[in-house]
Amino acid sequence: MNPFYITTPIYYANSLPHLGHLYTTTVADVVRRYKRQRGYDTYFLTGTDEHGINIQRAAEANGRTPKEQVDFIAGELKELFSDFRLDPEHGGYDIFMRTTSEFHYSAVQEFWSRIASNETPKGNPTIYKGFYEAWFCAACAEFKTESEYETVEGEDAPRCLIHEKPLDRVEEESYFFRLSDYDEALLEAIEAEPGLIRPEARRNEIVSFIRSGLQDLSISREKRSVSWGVPVPGDDSHVMYVWMDALSNYITAIGYGDDKRAGNFEKYWSNAHHFIGKDILRFHTVYWFSFLLAAGLELPKTVYAHGMWLDADGRKMGKTLGNVIEPEVLKKHFYVDGVRYFLLREMVFGQDSKFSYESLADRSNADLAKGLGNLCARTLSMIHKYREGKAPSGLIREENYIYAKRAGLSPDAEELVSVIELARDEYLRRFDEFDFSIALESAWKIIAFVDKMITHTAPWKLVKDDDQEETLNAVLYRSLESLRWLCVILHPVMPEATGKIWEQIGIGGDIGHEDPGALKWGGIEAGHEVGESDPVFPMLDKEKIMTEIEAAKEAPQKEEEKQEEKDGFITIDDFFRVELRVGEILEADRIEGSDKLLKFRIDLGEEEPRQILAGIAQHYEPAPLVGTKVAIVSNLKPRKLFGLESQGMVLAASVGEEGRPVLATFKEDVPNGTRLK
């Protein structure tokens, strides 16, 4: 059997599982099942990356030790995978890799030592000790260059462009990997294997990055600053930097550095495929390929970087926007195979795509409940109703051709078989290219063709005409045999649902080892008994689901608001919603007809000054205020007072029993428009 090794990234154990974890693991699971059908000896890895400063910080924030933190997240991730049938019990992953595993420590140290013992392609030491002084993003686990961060006025540290969080200044001794010596070797490897990095746009991105010049890579941290990690061989004062540690899991998990399990490494690494998100492509190509070249090991066959899920408006998902897709919601309101199908059908693998609960419900109902599910239900129910639950012969004798033609049915099955075989072949070709969405589109051409045949020939009318007995038999047989093909073809995507349909058709054996490429027409014999139809894809009440989802979102928010109102507290998020800026009063006038309001023109560092009204006329004369710098609420919704629009609010203290206003001003000269924090 041909070996086939597929991996997801090992997910960082600092936060709870989300849609990204579910998506990549589902895709890998589908590919693994497909390859197993095609006769491959498969091995499927997923798991958690459990070392580094981010883990330490997450543990501290949650009142846990680092070990407790990673155990908790690993447990949550395993539970998610179990909920969505991705675990070994349901035929899923073979290993849940954890970088805190004892065997990994010794193996990754062996990997380091092997790299250190070799020279670079340019004849230099591969690993050397130096001193690092740079900005570090804990969330990215990466040191940042100037082009990768932004400086925000008034903040001491720049912010990562990806995570928009302040960077850490790291000044310490470090071991370095001489990445700068691997540029030519990397370009040569990528040029030699066009499929090494996919899709092509990501390949071009990496080639461009390499050609722009590679910098040597820090691959350790001093233990006094980051204690949670694998010790560097021969130097316990340092721990391995996260990418050297994390990336090596793909080989240590299958036996690299372990004499007892070395056979698995030799077998599976020869055909390894990494599925990752595009945000970690550089680490899985430039860094990982260089490490492997330095150790004298083969590169994987493919690193495929998929796109990101966006919300219905095309925005990146995030907790602050409140637009994340929650796995718990998917589990509660949708069925597992519907989610699996949507993930594979909706996103063109390699590109970004949109996800909403509404679109999931719509596609589940249209493609599954009204599509495949309806075809199954009507086929089995008609066989029970018209042929006592037994598959009829699909043959039409020549003397009865005329009746079939009158009913609009081709006397032989060649046209249908041609459609099915072409769709199957296109499906297999697309699946081999990881083009899942188009592959599924091809499969649904079979469903559309058979549905059209049933509707056009109207079996419920044929049964009333004795001359159309063989025509009716042929329609029923062709529908049933098409269902058999569809079950095998679609099994990797929807294993539970197709397994149930397989049982309802009454076919024995393990559908998971039925090769779709080996399917031949006529596999069901006349007289074969079929089971009763039982709905596999229930219709989803989209309106009810969305009402419940929205209600669940609002409930904790309302409870929190009640508690905050009771306590008199606001959250930090509430505070951040108020935008305070420094403004300079350019003009100040009284408003005719009002004894309380003053009208200001205030410079907030914008293209045009703003008009802002303030109720301080009884306590301040307008003229002396010109030139004063005051604090302004700049994101207050404009409102009209005395027919004039006020585009913000001037902040003032309320002093004494009568609440005399005292303007909030500044002792030092602060630039107009500066944000207050």
Disulfide bonds with the S-S distance in Angstrom:
none
